Structure formats: structure tokens, C-alpha cells
Amino acid sequence: MFIVIDGPDGVGKSTQVKMLANHMREKYKHAVVELSEPTKESDAGIAIRESIANNRRLEPIIEATFFIEDRRFDVQKRIIPALKDKKTIVLDRYYFSTIAYQSALGIPPEELYEMQMNFIIEPDIVFILHCPTEVALKRINARGEQDAMEQCDYQVRVDEIFMGFSSDHIFHIDADKSINEIHDEIAEKTDTFIKNNKIF
């Protein structure tokens, strides 16, 4: 299986990735790989992380290109090999983030999708977490990670774009709840998907 947990900064994605991965290991005795984007392995991923750490945003189209090139690396070097090995992937951020964050800066979402549609692999399930922007920013500030990517008006636009993603395999999750409540909802929807599709 290929599962993505996405959404704006400060909604608790990383925590939920770990909890869902542990749930899958314990309940299904299945090999699970936890991944995140941007990666720490590709030149593009490293450049993105350095720009964020130094609070220096790249030009929107350059930043988008770096995210997409890093994703190409991720798909080819980590995602495809893990799936070929019959492992389940739980990924923190995917192309939904690139579309949300970069289109909030003015790049048409259709253009962003077309830049990567020839190599991306669609996930089996996507969970997009949401909480009030003020709550997300407080969480980010509490971690000491506030940077230029997390300005309030920008974050509101980003969340609105995330809200627009819709399909029968995308679930929007209210993340303004306790960590365990969020996990229980994600785990229940994952278990239902597994049961309905006779996986494992």
C-alpha cells in the first residue's frame, strides 16, 4: 500500500505518520516504510531544506521545480523500490503540498500537476489534515520553527487549496482534536480500506 498524510504546516502530519506506521506494523505484521518530502538525499531536496532553514524562499517557479525534481528522485529511488519489495509506504507530504504551496504563490495548479504527472504514482489513500490556521501557527511557534513559509495569510490560502482536493481515496481530517482522536480516525479509515479491498 501507498499512503500519504498531507496538509498545511502545524497540523501534526509527522506524528500521525509515525502512529499509522506503527498501527500497520502491529495489526498486520507488515513491513512499513516511513518517508517524508522533501528528502534529505537529493540535491534538490537538500537545497529546499537549506532555503527553509535559512528563511530564504526561492523564486516560486524555481522552488516548485526543486520540489518536483526531489519528488522524481523519491519516486524512483525510494517509493518504487519499496512497493516492489511488497512494503507499505506511509509518506509525509506529496505532490498535493507542492500544488497547494506553490499555487498559493501564483503558479497555476494545472501547470504544477503537468510538471510531474509523467512520473508520480497515485497513492491508495490520502489523508489531508486541517485545523484553524491560528492553531497551526501556535504549534509551529511552540516548536521554534516559525519561518517565512508559515505566514498567516499565506497559510490560509494554502489550506483553502488543500480543501479543494477531492476523490474517493482522499479523506479530509479535522486535526483540531487530540492526537489519539486523529489517529483513531485515520486508522479506522485505513482498516476499512484494507478490508474492503482484501489487502493482506
LINZITA-V49835 format. One record per helix or strand of 3 or more residues. SS is the DSSP state (H for helix, E for strand). FROM is the first residue (numbers start at 1). TO is the last residue. Records with the same first field share a line. If there is no record, write none. Layout:
# LINZITA-V49835
SS = FROM-TO ; FROM-TO
This chain:
# LINZITA-V49835
E = 2-7 ; 32-36 ; 88-92 ; 125-130 ; 170-174
H = 13-28 ; 43-53 ; 60-84 ; 95-103 ; 109-114 ; 133-142 ; 148-150 ; 152-163 ; 179-196
